[in-house]
Amino acid sequence: MEELSQIKSEIKSLTSRRATLTKKADAVEIQIIDYLVHKNLPGIKYNGLAIMVENKSKRGRKKASDAKEDSIRILQESGIHHNTEKVLDRLLEARRGDTTEKKKLKILKGGQ
């Protein structure tokens, strides 16, 4: 039991450290991009590495309610006018994997 507690504590610590390091890496990346853009450089070479700024598309996340509304609208535009919410729910369920049972420890503080 002590080993499990130590492992979980270490995971929590590493997750926190990873988040901090990711923020630092993002900040440094922004500084490098700002430098290259400010100096109007297409890129630089550093210790055998070529560092360039490139434009990359990234999709944002929709709110769940917006995604559901858009999906229902597309189903209706495709000719499914009755029970569109049920059809959508069935489509989403069909994409999911099968449910399996798994044993898991439930740990309560104070031995309750």
C-alpha positions in Angstrom: 0.0 0.0 0.0 2.9 2.4 0.8 4.4 1.7 -2.6 1.2 2.6 -4.4 1.0 5.8 -2.4 4.5 6.7 -3.3 4.0 6.0 -7.0 0.8 8.1 -7.1 2.6 10.9 -5.3 5.5 10.7 -7.8 3.1 10.8 -10.8 1.4 13.9 -9.3 4.8 15.6 -8.9 5.9 14.7 -12.4 2.6 15.9 -13.9 3.1 19.2 -12.2 6.7 19.5 -13.3 5.7 18.6 -16.9 3.1 21.3 -17.0 5.7 23.9 -15.7 8.3 22.8 -18.3 5.7 22.9 -21.1 4.8 26.5 -20.2 8.5 27.4 -20.1 9.1 25.7 -23.5 6.2 27.6 -25.0 7.5 30.9 -23.7 11.0 30.3 -25.1 9.5 29.3 -28.5 7.4 32.5 -28.6 10.6 34.5 -27.8 12.5 32.8 -30.7 9.6 33.4 -33.1 9.3 37.1 -32.0 13.1 37.5 -32.6 13.0 35.9 -36.1 9.9 37.9 -37.1 11.3 41.2 -35.7 14.6 40.7 -37.5 12.7 39.6 -40.6 14.7 36.4 -40.8 13.4 33.2 -42.4 15.4 31.2 -40.0 18.7 30.6 -38.3 21.2 27.9 -37.8 22.3 27.0 -34.3 24.6 24.1 -33.3 23.8 22.2 -36.4 20.1 22.8 -36.2 18.0 24.8 -38.7 15.4 26.8 -36.9 12.6 28.3 -39.0 9.2 29.9 -38.4 6.4 28.2 -40.3 2.7 28.9 -40.4 0.6 25.9 -39.4 -3.1 25.5 -39.2 -4.7 24.3 -36.0 -8.3 23.6 -35.3 -9.9 24.9 -32.1 -12.2 23.0 -29.9 -16.0 23.5 -30.1 -18.1 23.5 -27.1 -20.0 20.2 -26.7 -23.4 22.0 -27.2 -22.1 23.7 -30.4 -20.7 20.4 -31.8 -24.0 18.7 -31.1 -26.1 21.5 -32.7 -23.8 21.4 -35.8 -24.0 17.7 -36.1 -27.9 17.7 -35.9 -28.0 20.5 -38.5 -25.8 18.4 -40.9 -28.0 15.4 -40.4 -31.1 17.5 -41.2 -29.4 18.9 -44.3 -28.7 15.4 -45.3 -32.3 14.4 -45.3 -32.7 13.0 -41.7 -35.5 15.1 -40.3 -37.0 12.7 -37.7 -35.3 11.6 -34.5 -32.1 13.5 -35.4 -30.9 13.5 -31.8 -31.4 9.8 -31.5 -29.6 9.1 -34.8 -26.7 11.3 -33.6 -26.6 9.5 -30.3 -26.5 6.1 -32.1 -23.8 7.3 -34.5 -21.6 8.5 -31.6 -22.2 5.2 -29.7 -21.3 3.2 -32.7 -17.9 5.0 -32.8 -17.1 3.9 -29.3 -15.4 0.7 -28.3 -17.0 -2.1 -26.4 -17.4 -1.8 -22.7 -15.2 -4.2 -20.6 -15.1 -4.8 -16.9 -11.9 -4.0 -15.0 -11.1 -4.4 -11.3 -9.9 -1.2 -9.6 -8.9 -0.3 -6.1 -11.1 2.1 -4.2 -9.2 3.7 -1.4 -11.0 5.7 1.2 -9.2 7.9 3.7 -9.7 7.0 7.4 -10.6 3.4 6.6 -14.3 4.1 6.1 
